[in-house]
């Protein structure tokens, strides 16, 4: 597998030292007493009033070293697994859009639970979606407990591992209870996790209390955590990409320290959304070259540390399924993939992660398929160098009837699913359709034909009861 | 070994692109003296039709289609001389003669058209590349095809398609065969200009055109 290094050893070391200096001399805000106590006991300098914590180098180094190099997450069948960490690269959908793009009318509307269910089901069918981050944050349910609806919708509509947020300690507990009901208990879930709990650090260098509660609860119960940090160059981090990278890594290391102090066994994956600010629109740029560069560098640093890494990629700022979407998704996907980022999250959303598109999701599946082919490269052996075949066919001959062609073409030649390569005349005659039309056909076919591995009645009832319990609290 | 058994082997080997096994089954068929027409129709033809359907559905791809057609061709090379001895002939949808015109050595497109036509039940004679007009004339006289297909990939060899049609006219053969043309620089307009009967933009279209010209479809 080719592995692209954008940083020299010396450069990685320079970033690393800066991250350590940030933690030791600038510190982070940790507004949660329980966490502050643990950090103080471990040797950090804690100011309880400002809730600011200075983390000494030795503690940071120790936490990095003791982070599990890789771990497995499971499908609901508890047989299929994906390893996060090491040399593997996987792809996931991304979250948490509040808008839905209707490609026919080219209009935007609010995301509903039904939209999330449909998207999740399609992603369940698409072979290149390997994990599922909940794509939408539905607007037609009570906001206070939207995370519960998201978990429930995800579990029901896919058997792939789920990445999702949870609100406060109770949200984390509810999601873990749902997953436990599916796999047959907390002990089984710990052994074969079907979920990752996503928590977000607010750049620069700040946690909020609700996040810390959920984070620590997941650690205590032994549920893998996905730590997201997305400093925005020029706004919430230095405008220089190097400074943004150092700050991003410092934030991740602070999470490694908290994990280490709460539960040494629990796996954690860092997930970078480091990005630039658009200097015209003041928006976060998720489809730009900086996004691709930063996440390739995060992959390089994570390999240097020996920790699992994730990040945004296959993302776009385009508001439509157009050429901008194509080049942004391809470029932000392929570069981190070549650098060995373990999990690339971006499928299913457009408009800077703000909007869900079912047709976009199908197109993303094709983009990822192509990226995988590039990353996997090709073999060089006597058989693949094919001298004997060349000799046998000779000048003026043709290789199309060779058995060698028949035996190798499926592995050597990427076969697209929706990409159009017909002759221009044939394309015109068949209606001169743009790619999204083909994608739309796939969407309709999948929604009609795909069957998701069903949940047991027992698990389904338990999940419904968890939601009912919370609805009562919220609606009273 | 029964005729049933041989039919099964032939069909299977076309579906598996197993040329050696198909040839060996054909030799067994001759040796055992079973009904060769039945063997061709029930074994080979059924197998190749299934391959054609799989290709049209996107389940299999060109190298597989070409190899299945190749398997069929190699098997018929053994069975057809035997049939002729019995003064019998296999029933194909029609006979198509294909070649790349003089000065042009490109073969891939023509090979694919040949495979597609074979998979759709036509009897195909591929007379190769860089074929001069006189050779086309000679082969038309000899094989009496229903359709002649002229392939050209180069703008510079495209005029040769007209040369072949003119040669057929001169020999009084033009009204005895349908002429179709193909290749990257060819077009419907060009077909009309040189008096060809049809044009296919790709291999699938070529099959449609041949079917239409022979009255199998509108």
HADDOCK unambig.tbl for C-alpha pairs under 7 A between the chains (distance, minus, plus):
assign (segid A and resid 400 and name CA) (segid B and resid 63 and name CA) 6.20 0.50 0.50
assign (segid A and resid 401 and name CA) (segid B and resid 63 and name CA) 6.95 0.50 0.50
assign (segid A and resid 401 and name CA) (segid B and resid 66 and name CA) 6.38 0.50 0.50
assign (segid A and resid 401 and name CA) (segid B and resid 67 and name CA) 5.97 0.50 0.50
assign (segid A and resid 405 and name CA) (segid B and resid 63 and name CA) 6.56 0.50 0.50
assign (segid A and resid 406 and name CA) (segid B and resid 63 and name CA) 5.36 0.50 0.50
assign (segid A and resid 406 and name CA) (segid B and resid 64 and name CA) 6.17 0.50 0.50
assign (segid A and resid 425 and name CA) (segid B and resid 201 and name CA) 6.52 0.50 0.50
assign (segid A and resid 426 and name CA) (segid B and resid 201 and name CA) 6.43 0.50 0.50
